[in-house]
Amino acid sequence: MKPRLVHVIPGVARFAPIGLDNLPKPRGEPIYMNYDEFEAFRLVFHEGLLQEEAARRMGVSRGTLWRCLESARKKVASMMAEGRVLVVKSEPSRLEEGPRSPVSK
């Protein structure tokens, strides 16, 4: 993977809906966002840059920027719609898969 330039590391690495701490169980697994997804989202939606300029700042192609941006949008939408925690971290989460259930035919 080509290195991606990230100019801002978020000061807060965990975002949760208000009142989530009062619930007996979290509403599903946390959603993990990488720094490059966060940076793409920040540049386009916070700074208002066009995708071409945001891609240039990150040192990636416009297609790569678009993929990061689309992934970040889906994660933010899931967090809001499902009331799940969003965690921003430096690399992808490697969640271990449990045993797969057999598929009935």
Secondary structure, 3 states (H helix, E strand, C coil): CCCCCCCCCCCCCEECCCCHHHCCCCCCCCEEEEHHHHHHHHHHHHCCCCHHHHHHHHCCCHHHHHHHHHHHHHHHHHHHHHCCCEEEECCCCCCCCCCCCCCCC
